[in-house]
């Protein structure tokens, strides 16, 4: 779809296949939030694959993000800070787009695109939270930034394939990627230059999209931040057993239509009880995750890269230096285990001849009474420049001028990668060159 945007009375407007949109302006960036890329998964569409959103009449107000997918409390609230619940199945399958105002001008060159997926252990998170506001990143890199919601928890990963519930969260992510390919031109974006990226579960999902034959042609570059790439996919037999247990707890055994009518609060409560019963000490695995062999996941991303499925596409991959402290694991060996699969993916990518860029993010909060160090998620405020949104988060601490300079360096490197430039010298065939952000002598770096 070609550029159909303009700015009218200081409000950006554009037209997508479903109708006209009216956004907002912040400095040199136009924002269009809460755009539905699929119909609301309510009623008969709960536990069903994403369906196209119907057209709307007139101009749709795109000044505010849509609701998050309903979810339980985050296990990382004590690290990242709490969120006020804003979940609602109605209107949750949305994307948010930030684009340079200049990209909306007639005849403007199309900008490269970053489609970014939030983390949350496949159980939570939301693309619309101010943590992930793309204004600063879009302006810094002269790129189009898109963040996308997808179904999480049981709503996204309950395994009832005979009834259409087959890796629905992955299906949502694929639908968002196809929406970008078909629609981002309306925002001045170039569908032939799309980086799929994300953090944690979002990184796992982004790489999965890039190596799944059904979506790989739409993913031209990959950004993977702190992905749990050593996580195995859930085996179908286990997923079916978990689904039966949840349905039994809700008195819905064998009756999917009844399940679709269960109030979402009851579904979340039952999921929380199930998770509490099945949790094992020292594990971060949630109850509902992608299922092997289901939609979007014929194999793990690591196995796919081993088999050459990344096909030489550029990869920027990295992690923090103290990933595991967010999960209460202080032993540095736990972080090494967390990062091992990502490091293997980097080595494989480089050995297969792809441009491969690896980083470690080591900036620690000061003060750091919880001894988190540079924990899981610590790089997020620095990528998006959203320090105010993380005010009071133990993983951030006080923000200094040096931190803002670090943010410009880190975000600028990501933006350079999205633009097709080398953010720093690429790895050699051994994949062992690592670029350090915010590391000090205490981390073993200068």
Rosetta blueprint (number, residue, H / E / L):
1 X L
2 X L
3 X L
4 X L
5 X L
6 X E
7 X E
8 X E
9 X L
10 X L
11 X E
12 X E
13 X E
14 X E
15 X E
16 X E
17 X L
18 X L
19 X E
20 X E
21 X E
22 X E
23 X L
24 X E
25 X E
26 X E
27 X L
28 X L
29 X E
30 X E
31 X E
32 X E
33 X E
34 X E
35 X E
36 X E
37 X L
38 X L
39 X L
40 X L
41 X L
42 X L
43 X H
44 X H
45 X H
46 X L
47 X L
48 X L
49 X L
50 X L
51 X L
52 X L
53 X L
54 X L
55 X L
56 X L
57 X L
58 X L
59 X E
60 X E
61 X E
62 X L
63 X L
64 X L
65 X L
66 X L
67 X L
68 X E
69 X L
70 X L
71 X L
72 X L
73 X L
74 X L
75 X L
76 X L
77 X H
78 X H
79 X H
80 X H
81 X L
82 X L
83 X L
84 X L
85 X L
86 X L
87 X E
88 X L
89 X L
90 X L
91 X L
92 X L
93 X L
94 X E
95 X E
96 X E
97 X E
98 X E
99 X E
100 X E
101 X H
102 X H
103 X H
104 X H
105 X L
106 X L
107 X L
108 X L
109 X L
110 X L
111 X E
112 X E
113 X E
114 X E
115 X E
116 X E
117 X E
118 X L
119 X L
120 X L
121 X L
122 X L
123 X L
124 X L
125 X L
126 X L
127 X L
128 X L
129 X L
130 X H
131 X H
132 X H
133 X L
134 X L
135 X H
136 X H
137 X H
138 X H
139 X H
140 X H
141 X H
142 X L
143 X L
144 X E
145 X E
146 X E
147 X E
148 X E
149 X L
150 X L
151 X L
152 X L
153 X H
154 X H
155 X H
156 X H
157 X H
158 X L
159 X L
160 X E
161 X H
162 X H
163 X H
164 X L
165 X E
166 X L
167 X L
168 X H
169 X H
170 X H
171 X H
172 X H
173 X H
174 X H
175 X H
176 X H
177 X H
178 X H
179 X H
180 X H
181 X H
182 X H
183 X H
184 X H
185 X H
186 X H
187 X H
188 X L
189 X E
190 X E
191 X E
192 X E
193 X E
194 X E
195 X E
196 X E
197 X E
198 X E
199 X E
200 X L
201 X H
202 X H
203 X H
204 X H
205 X H
206 X H
207 X H
208 X H
209 X H
210 X H
211 X H
212 X L
213 X L
214 X L
215 X L
216 X H
217 X H
218 X H
219 X L
220 X L
221 X E
222 X E
223 X E
224 X E
225 X E
226 X L
227 X L
228 X L
229 X L
230 X L
231 X L
232 X L
233 X L
234 X E
235 X L
236 X H
237 X H
238 X H
239 X H
240 X H
241 X H
242 X H
243 X H
244 X H
245 X H
246 X H
247 X H
248 X H
249 X H
250 X L
251 X L
252 X L
253 X L
254 X L
255 X L
256 X H
257 X H
258 X H
259 X H
260 X H
261 X H
262 X L
263 X L
264 X H
265 X H
266 X H
267 X H
268 X H
269 X H
270 X H
271 X H
272 X H
273 X H
274 X H
275 X H
276 X H
277 X H
278 X H
279 X L
280 X L
281 X L
282 X L
283 X L
284 X L
285 X L
286 X L
287 X L
288 X L
289 X L
290 X L
291 X E
292 X L
293 X L
294 X L
295 X L
296 X L
297 X L
298 X L
299 X L
300 X L
301 X H
302 X H
303 X H
304 X H
305 X H
306 X H
307 X L
308 X L
309 X L
310 X L
311 X L
312 X L
313 X L
314 X L
315 X E
316 X E
317 X E
318 X E
319 X E
320 X E
321 X L
322 X L
323 X H
324 X H
325 X H
326 X H
327 X H
328 X L
329 X L
330 X L
331 X L
332 X H
333 X H
334 X H
335 X H
336 X H
337 X H
338 X H
339 X H
340 X H
341 X H
342 X H
343 X H
344 X H
345 X H
346 X H
347 X H
348 X H
349 X H
350 X H
351 X H
352 X L
353 X L
354 X L
355 X L
356 X E
357 X E
358 X E
359 X E
360 X E
361 X E
362 X L
363 X L
364 X L
365 X L
366 X L
367 X L
368 X L
369 X L
370 X L
371 X L
372 X L
373 X L
374 X L
375 X L
376 X L
377 X L
378 X L
379 X L
380 X H
381 X H
382 X H
383 X H
384 X H
385 X L
386 X L
387 X H
388 X H
389 X H
390 X H
391 X L
392 X L
393 X L
394 X L
395 X L
396 X L
397 X L
398 X L
399 X L
400 X L
401 X H
402 X H
403 X H
404 X H
405 X H
406 X H
407 X H
408 X H
409 X H
410 X H
411 X H
412 X H
413 X H
414 X H
415 X H
416 X H
417 X H
418 X H
419 X L
420 X L
421 X L
422 X L
423 X L
424 X L
425 X L
426 X L
427 X L
428 X L
429 X L
430 X L
431 X L
432 X L
433 X L
434 X E
435 X E
436 X E
437 X E
438 X L
439 X L
440 X L
441 X H
442 X H
443 X H
444 X L
445 X L
446 X L
